[in-house]
Amino acid sequence: MAVRRAIQHSQESLQALATRHGINPKTVAIWRKRPTVQNARMGPTSASTVLTPEVKAIAMAFHRHTRLPLDDCLYALQATIP
């Protein structure tokens, strides 16, 4: 993290900093833009939509009754889900 802090506060060019620290200039550019020296979060983000308990219960009941895969159940129920 000390290297990232030094990069963020340095006035040197991207190439000069990359050469000094033995990293790619693109990495220097990315680290320089970040507001903190902490690692950026990686991996999947949280779901953008969440089913209400009532809608989930409807989908599960439909699934149990039809034995369709859940994706197919939700597709079939899309018109009725607010």
N, CA, C and O atoms as CSV, one atom per row, in Angstrom:
chain,resi,resn,atom,element,x,y,z
A,1,MET,N,N,0.813,-1.187,0.000
A,1,MET,CA,C,0.000,0.000,0.000
A,1,MET,C,C,0.859,1.254,0.000
A,1,MET,O,O,0.414,2.321,-0.423
A,2,ALA,N,N,2.076,1.124,0.469
A,2,ALA,CA,C,2.977,2.275,0.456
A,2,ALA,C,C,3.301,2.679,-0.976
A,2,ALA,O,O,3.432,3.865,-1.279
A,3,VAL,N,N,3.429,1.689,-1.855
A,3,VAL,CA,C,3.710,1.982,-3.267
A,3,VAL,C,C,2.529,2.721,-3.877
A,3,VAL,O,O,2.714,3.693,-4.608
A,4,ARG,N,N,1.324,2.270,-3.583
A,4,ARG,CA,C,0.135,2.938,-4.122
A,4,ARG,C,C,0.034,4.373,-3.621
A,4,ARG,O,O,-0.299,5.282,-4.382
A,5,ARG,N,N,0.319,4.570,-2.351
A,5,ARG,CA,C,0.274,5.923,-1.786
A,5,ARG,C,C,1.311,6.816,-2.466
A,5,ARG,O,O,1.027,7.970,-2.785
A,6,ALA,N,N,2.516,6.277,-2.687
A,6,ALA,CA,C,3.573,7.043,-3.356
A,6,ALA,C,C,3.162,7.391,-4.781
A,6,ALA,O,O,3.420,8.499,-5.251
A,7,ILE,N,N,2.530,6.455,-5.464
A,7,ILE,CA,C,2.079,6.700,-6.839
A,7,ILE,C,C,1.015,7.788,-6.861
A,7,ILE,O,O,1.049,8.668,-7.720
A,8,GLN,N,N,0.077,7.738,-5.932
A,8,GLN,CA,C,-0.993,8.730,-5.907
A,8,GLN,C,C,-0.475,10.139,-5.633
A,8,GLN,O,O,-1.059,11.110,-6.115
A,9,HIS,N,N,0.609,10.270,-4.869
A,9,HIS,CA,C,1.119,11.590,-4.497
A,9,HIS,C,C,2.237,12.072,-5.408
A,9,HIS,O,O,2.698,13.205,-5.272
A,10,SER,N,N,2.679,11.230,-6.332
A,10,SER,CA,C,3.814,11.575,-7.184
A,10,SER,C,C,3.380,12.419,-8.383
A,10,SER,O,O,2.264,12.287,-8.885
A,11,GLN,N,N,4.287,13.287,-8.828
A,11,GLN,CA,C,4.059,14.105,-10.016
A,11,GLN,C,C,4.762,13.520,-11.245
A,11,GLN,O,O,4.675,14.080,-12.338
A,12,GLU,N,N,5.456,12.395,-11.061
A,12,GLU,CA,C,6.186,11.770,-12.164
A,12,GLU,C,C,5.216,11.192,-13.192
A,12,GLU,O,O,4.032,10.999,-12.915
A,13,SER,N,N,5.747,10.918,-14.389
A,13,SER,CA,C,4.928,10.336,-15.450
A,13,SER,C,C,4.573,8.890,-15.108
A,13,SER,O,O,5.198,8.257,-14.258
A,14,LEU,N,N,3.558,8.397,-15.793
A,14,LEU,CA,C,3.143,7.011,-15.590
A,14,LEU,C,C,4.282,6.051,-15.901
A,14,LEU,O,O,4.526,5.100,-15.158
A,15,GLN,N,N,4.976,6.309,-17.007
A,15,GLN,CA,C,6.056,5.420,-17.426
A,15,GLN,C,C,7.196,5.417,-16.415
A,15,GLN,O,O,7.750,4.362,-16.108
A,16,ALA,N,N,7.550,6.591,-15.895
A,16,ALA,CA,C,8.640,6.669,-14.920
A,16,ALA,C,C,8.286,5.903,-13.644
A,16,ALA,O,O,9.118,5.181,-13.095
A,17,LEU,N,N,7.054,6.063,-13.181
A,17,LEU,CA,C,6.622,5.348,-11.977
A,17,LEU,C,C,6.549,3.844,-12.227
A,17,LEU,O,O,6.912,3.050,-11.359
A,18,ALA,N,N,6.081,3.454,-13.407
A,18,ALA,CA,C,5.990,2.031,-13.736
A,18,ALA,C,C,7.371,1.400,-13.766
A,18,ALA,O,O,7.562,0.293,-13.263
A,19,THR,N,N,8.328,2.094,-14.351
A,19,THR,CA,C,9.692,1.575,-14.423
A,19,THR,C,C,10.298,1.470,-13.029
A,19,THR,O,O,10.933,0.469,-12.699
A,20,ARG,N,N,10.104,2.493,-12.216
A,20,ARG,CA,C,10.678,2.500,-10.875
A,20,ARG,C,C,10.142,1.354,-10.019
A,20,ARG,O,O,10.898,0.718,-9.285
A,21,HIS,N,N,8.836,1.091,-10.114
A,21,HIS,CA,C,8.217,0.091,-9.249
A,21,HIS,C,C,8.073,-1.276,-9.923
A,21,HIS,O,O,7.614,-2.231,-9.297
A,22,GLY,N,N,8.460,-1.370,-11.187
A,22,GLY,CA,C,8.401,-2.650,-11.889
A,22,GLY,C,C,6.988,-3.139,-12.162
A,22,GLY,O,O,6.713,-4.336,-12.085
A,23,ILE,N,N,6.094,-2.210,-12.481
A,23,ILE,CA,C,4.709,-2.576,-12.781
A,23,ILE,C,C,4.300,-1.974,-14.118
A,23,ILE,O,O,5.013,-1.142,-14.678
A,24,ASN,N,N,3.173,-2.390,-14.613
A,24,ASN,CA,C,2.657,-1.926,-15.893
A,24,ASN,C,C,2.171,-0.477,-15.771
A,24,ASN,O,O,1.583,-0.116,-14.752
A,25,PRO,N,N,2.404,0.357,-16.789
A,25,PRO,CA,C,1.910,1.740,-16.743
A,25,PRO,C,C,0.387,1.827,-16.579
A,25,PRO,O,O,-0.122,2.771,-15.976
A,26,LYS,N,N,-0.335,0.843,-17.117
A,26,LYS,CA,C,-1.792,0.842,-16.954
A,26,LYS,C,C,-2.170,0.673,-15.482
A,26,LYS,O,O,-3.145,1.258,-15.010
A,27,THR,N,N,-1.391,-0.128,-14.769
A,27,THR,CA,C,-1.628,-0.316,-13.338
A,27,THR,C,C,-1.397,0.991,-12.594
A,27,THR,O,O,-2.157,1.347,-11.693
A,28,VAL,N,N,-0.345,1.701,-12.976
A,28,VAL,CA,C,-0.062,3.004,-12.354
A,28,VAL,C,C,-1.239,3.946,-12.589
A,28,VAL,O,O,-1.672,4.641,-11.670
A,29,ALA,N,N,-1.756,3.972,-13.814
A,29,ALA,CA,C,-2.879,4.851,-14.137
A,29,ALA,C,C,-4.112,4.499,-13.303
A,29,ALA,O,O,-4.810,5.383,-12.806
A,30,ILE,N,N,-4.366,3.210,-13.159
A,30,ILE,CA,C,-5.523,2.765,-12.371
A,30,ILE,C,C,-5.359,3.159,-10.906
A,30,ILE,O,O,-6.284,3.696,-10.296
A,31,TRP,N,N,-4.183,2.891,-10.344
A,31,TRP,CA,C,-3.947,3.208,-8.936
A,31,TRP,C,C,-4.001,4.711,-8.685
A,31,TRP,O,O,-4.442,5.152,-7.624
A,32,ARG,N,N,-3.561,5.486,-9.649
A,32,ARG,CA,C,-3.544,6.938,-9.478
A,32,ARG,C,C,-4.962,7.494,-9.425
A,32,ARG,O,O,-5.218,8.473,-8.723
A,33,LYS,N,N,-5.880,6.883,-10.154
A,33,LYS,CA,C,-7.266,7.367,-10.213
A,33,LYS,C,C,-8.078,7.010,-8.969
A,33,LYS,O,O,-9.059,7.686,-8.658
A,34,ARG,N,N,-7.685,5.973,-8.265
A,34,ARG,CA,C,-8.473,5.500,-7.125
A,34,ARG,C,C,-8.466,6.507,-5.979
A,34,ARG,O,O,-7.452,7.153,-5.718
A,35,PRO,N,N,-9.601,6.636,-5.299
A,35,PRO,CA,C,-9.674,7.579,-4.180
A,35,PRO,C,C,-8.926,7.098,-2.935
A,35,PRO,O,O,-8.546,7.911,-2.091
A,36,THR,N,N,-8.710,5.781,-2.813
A,36,THR,CA,C,-7.993,5.237,-1.660
A,36,THR,C,C,-6.902,4.296,-2.151
A,36,THR,O,O,-6.805,4.013,-3.345
A,37,VAL,N,N,-6.083,3.816,-1.223
A,37,VAL,CA,C,-5.034,2.861,-1.584
A,37,VAL,C,C,-5.500,1.421,-1.351
A,37,VAL,O,O,-4.734,0.481,-1.565
A,38,GLN,N,N,-6.732,1.247,-0.921
A,38,GLN,CA,C,-7.277,-0.090,-0.678
A,38,GLN,C,C,-7.549,-0.799,-2.000
A,38,GLN,O,O,-7.741,-0.156,-3.033
A,39,ASN,N,N,-7.565,-2.127,-1.958
A,39,ASN,CA,C,-7.897,-2.911,-3.140
A,39,ASN,C,C,-9.335,-2.644,-3.548
A,39,ASN,O,O,-10.208,-2.473,-2.698
A,40,ALA,N,N,-9.578,-2.610,-4.851
A,40,ALA,CA,C,-10.941,-2.464,-5.347
A,40,ALA,C,C,-11.674,-3.782,-5.153
A,40,ALA,O,O,-11.072,-4.853,-5.233
A,41,ARG,N,N,-12.954,-3.703,-4.902
A,41,ARG,CA,C,-13.755,-4.902,-4.692
A,41,ARG,C,C,-13.885,-5.651,-6.010
A,41,ARG,O,O,-14.177,-5.054,-7.046
A,42,MET,N,N,-13.669,-6.946,-5.966
A,42,MET,CA,C,-13.793,-7.800,-7.141
A,42,MET,C,C,-14.923,-8.795,-6.915
A,42,MET,O,O,-15.391,-8.975,-5.790
A,43,GLY,N,N,-15.344,-9.421,-7.965
A,43,GLY,CA,C,-16.361,-10.456,-7.862
A,43,GLY,C,C,-17.735,-9.923,-8.193
A,43,GLY,O,O,-17.884,-8.762,-8.572
A,44,PRO,N,N,-18.728,-10.761,-8.053
A,44,PRO,CA,C,-20.077,-10.367,-8.432
A,44,PRO,C,C,-20.640,-9.309,-7.493
A,44,PRO,O,O,-20.335,-9.273,-6.301
A,45,THR,N,N,-21.455,-8.468,-8.062
A,45,THR,CA,C,-22.130,-7.461,-7.254
A,45,THR,C,C,-23.409,-8.068,-6.702
A,45,THR,O,O,-23.819,-9.150,-7.123
A,46,SER,N,N,-24.025,-7.393,-5.787
A,46,SER,CA,C,-25.271,-7.905,-5.235
A,46,SER,C,C,-26.366,-7.822,-6.297
A,46,SER,O,O,-26.259,-7.052,-7.251
A,47,ALA,N,N,-27.385,-8.598,-6.127
A,47,ALA,CA,C,-28.476,-8.630,-7.094
A,47,ALA,C,C,-29.123,-7.262,-7.199
A,47,ALA,O,O,-29.312,-6.578,-6.193
A,48,SER,N,N,-29.462,-6.865,-8.415
A,48,SER,CA,C,-30.064,-5.554,-8.604
A,48,SER,C,C,-31.547,-5.563,-8.232
A,48,SER,O,O,-32.108,-4.521,-7.894
A,49,THR,N,N,-32.173,-6.719,-8.292
A,49,THR,CA,C,-33.573,-6.822,-7.895
A,49,THR,C,C,-33.726,-7.976,-6.915
A,49,THR,O,O,-33.016,-8.979,-6.987
A,50,VAL,N,N,-34.642,-7.811,-6.025
A,50,VAL,CA,C,-34.902,-8.839,-5.020
A,50,VAL,C,C,-36.401,-9.090,-5.004
A,50,VAL,O,O,-37.200,-8.154,-5.007
A,51,LEU,N,N,-36.769,-10.351,-4.986
A,51,LEU,CA,C,-38.190,-10.688,-4.914
A,51,LEU,C,C,-38.705,-10.446,-3.503
A,51,LEU,O,O,-38.014,-10.699,-2.516
A,52,THR,N,N,-39.921,-9.955,-3.431
A,52,THR,CA,C,-40.554,-9.816,-2.122
A,52,THR,C,C,-40.898,-11.216,-1.620
A,52,THR,O,O,-40.993,-12.149,-2.418
A,53,PRO,N,N,-41.084,-11.374,-0.324
A,53,PRO,CA,C,-41.443,-12.703,0.196
A,53,PRO,C,C,-42.720,-13.264,-0.444
A,53,PRO,O,O,-42.829,-14.470,-0.667
A,54,GLU,N,N,-43.685,-12.379,-0.738
A,54,GLU,CA,C,-44.939,-12.828,-1.345
A,54,GLU,C,C,-44.703,-13.357,-2.757
A,54,GLU,O,O,-45.205,-14.423,-3.113
A,55,VAL,N,N,-43.945,-12.618,-3.559
A,55,VAL,CA,C,-43.664,-13.032,-4.934
A,55,VAL,C,C,-42.825,-14.304,-4.938
A,55,VAL,O,O,-43.020,-15.183,-5.777
A,56,LYS,N,N,-41.892,-14.396,-3.998
A,56,LYS,CA,C,-41.070,-15.600,-3.900
A,56,LYS,C,C,-41.946,-16.813,-3.574
A,56,LYS,O,O,-41.751,-17.891,-4.135
A,57,ALA,N,N,-42.904,-16.635,-2.673
A,57,ALA,CA,C,-43.813,-17.734,-2.314
A,57,ALA,C,C,-44.650,-18.157,-3.517
A,57,ALA,O,O,-44.869,-19.349,-3.729
A,58,ILE,N,N,-45.119,-17.192,-4.303
A,58,ILE,CA,C,-45.894,-17.506,-5.507
A,58,ILE,C,C,-45.040,-18.289,-6.495
A,58,ILE,O,O,-45.483,-19.295,-7.050
A,59,ALA,N,N,-43.813,-17.824,-6.711
A,59,ALA,CA,C,-42.914,-18.495,-7.656
A,59,ALA,C,C,-42.596,-19.915,-7.191
A,59,ALA,O,O,-42.563,-20.840,-8.003
A,60,MET,N,N,-42.364,-20.088,-5.908
A,60,MET,CA,C,-42.039,-21.419,-5.389
A,60,MET,C,C,-43.246,-22.359,-5.483
A,60,MET,O,O,-43.088,-23.539,-5.797
A,61,ALA,N,N,-44.449,-21.840,-5.212
A,61,ALA,CA,C,-45.654,-22.669,-5.336
A,61,ALA,C,C,-45.863,-23.072,-6.794
A,61,ALA,O,O,-46.196,-24.222,-7.080
A,62,PHE,N,N,-45.670,-22.137,-7.704
A,62,PHE,CA,C,-45.779,-22.426,-9.141
A,62,PHE,C,C,-44.742,-23.472,-9.545
A,62,PHE,O,O,-45.035,-24.386,-10.316
A,63,HIS,N,N,-43.544,-23.330,-9.022
A,63,HIS,CA,C,-42.455,-24.276,-9.310
A,63,HIS,C,C,-42.800,-25.682,-8.808
A,63,HIS,O,O,-42.609,-26.665,-9.524
A,64,ARG,N,N,-43.299,-25.769,-7.597
A,64,ARG,CA,C,-43.666,-27.079,-7.043
A,64,ARG,C,C,-44.798,-27.722,-7.849
A,64,ARG,O,O,-44.817,-28.936,-8.051
A,65,HIS,N,N,-45.739,-26.891,-8.306
A,65,HIS,CA,C,-46.886,-27.410,-9.052
A,65,HIS,C,C,-46.498,-27.842,-10.468
A,65,HIS,O,O,-46.945,-28.888,-10.938
A,66,THR,N,N,-45.672,-27.049,-11.148
A,66,THR,CA,C,-45.340,-27.324,-12.555
A,66,THR,C,C,-44.065,-28.132,-12.728
A,66,THR,O,O,-43.867,-28.755,-13.771
A,67,ARG,N,N,-43.198,-28.131,-11.725
A,67,ARG,CA,C,-41.889,-28.800,-11.791
A,67,ARG,C,C,-40.991,-28.211,-12.887
A,67,ARG,O,O,-40.072,-28.878,-13.361
A,68,LEU,N,N,-41.256,-26.977,-13.284
A,68,LEU,CA,C,-40.392,-26.289,-14.244
A,68,LEU,C,C,-39.169,-25.751,-13.516
A,68,LEU,O,O,-39.222,-25.535,-12.305
A,69,PRO,N,N,-38.059,-25.527,-14.234
A,69,PRO,CA,C,-36.911,-24.855,-13.606
A,69,PRO,C,C,-37.331,-23.458,-13.131
A,69,PRO,O,O,-38.239,-22.854,-13.703
A,70,LEU,N,N,-36.678,-22.953,-12.098
A,70,LEU,CA,C,-37.065,-21.651,-11.525
A,70,LEU,C,C,-37.014,-20.526,-12.549
A,70,LEU,O,O,-37.887,-19.658,-12.553
A,71,ASP,N,N,-36.001,-20.527,-13.419
A,71,ASP,CA,C,-35.919,-19.478,-14.439
A,71,ASP,C,C,-37.158,-19.495,-15.327
A,71,ASP,O,O,-37.698,-18.440,-15.661
A,72,ASP,N,N,-37.612,-20.693,-15.711
A,72,ASP,CA,C,-38.810,-20.804,-16.543
A,72,ASP,C,C,-40.049,-20.354,-15.778
A,72,ASP,O,O,-40.943,-19.728,-16.346
A,73,CYS,N,N,-40.098,-20.673,-14.495
A,73,CYS,CA,C,-41.228,-20.235,-13.667
A,73,CYS,C,C,-41.292,-18.712,-13.600
A,73,CYS,O,O,-42.355,-18.119,-13.779
A,74,LEU,N,N,-40.162,-18.096,-13.344
A,74,LEU,CA,C,-40.145,-16.632,-13.257
A,74,LEU,C,C,-40.496,-16.003,-14.597
A,74,LEU,O,O,-41.169,-14.974,-14.643
A,75,TYR,N,N,-40.041,-16.619,-15.693
A,75,TYR,CA,C,-40.385,-16.111,-17.026
A,75,TYR,C,C,-41.893,-16.216,-17.251
A,75,TYR,O,O,-42.513,-15.290,-17.773
A,76,ALA,N,N,-42.478,-17.347,-16.855
A,76,ALA,CA,C,-43.915,-17.550,-17.026
A,76,ALA,C,C,-44.718,-16.584,-16.156
A,76,ALA,O,O,-45.811,-16.166,-16.537
A,77,LEU,N,N,-44.185,-16.233,-15.002
A,77,LEU,CA,C,-44.901,-15.366,-14.064
A,77,LEU,C,C,-44.588,-13.881,-14.239
A,77,LEU,O,O,-45.160,-13.051,-13.533
A,78,GLN,N,N,-43.710,-13.534,-15.149
A,78,GLN,CA,C,-43.272,-12.140,-15.296
A,78,GLN,C,C,-44.425,-11.164,-15.459
A,78,GLN,O,O,-44.402,-10.074,-14.886
A,79,ALA,N,N,-45.421,-11.539,-16.225
A,79,ALA,CA,C,-46.542,-10.630,-16.476
A,79,ALA,C,C,-47.350,-10.359,-15.209
A,79,ALA,O,O,-47.995,-9.317,-15.099
A,80,THR,N,N,-47.320,-11.281,-14.259
A,80,THR,CA,C,-48.116,-11.112,-13.041
A,80,THR,C,C,-47.310,-10.557,-11.873
A,80,THR,O,O,-47.879,-10.164,-10.855
A,81,ILE,N,N,-45.984,-10.525,-12.016
A,81,ILE,CA,C,-45.136,-10.003,-10.943
A,81,ILE,C,C,-44.974,-8.499,-11.130
A,81,ILE,O,O,-44.532,-8.048,-12.187
A,82,PRO,N,N,-45.329,-7.723,-10.111
A,82,PRO,CA,C,-45.194,-6.253,-10.244
A,82,PRO,C,C,-43.754,-5.798,-10.303
A,82,PRO,O,O,-43.488,-4.601,-10.413
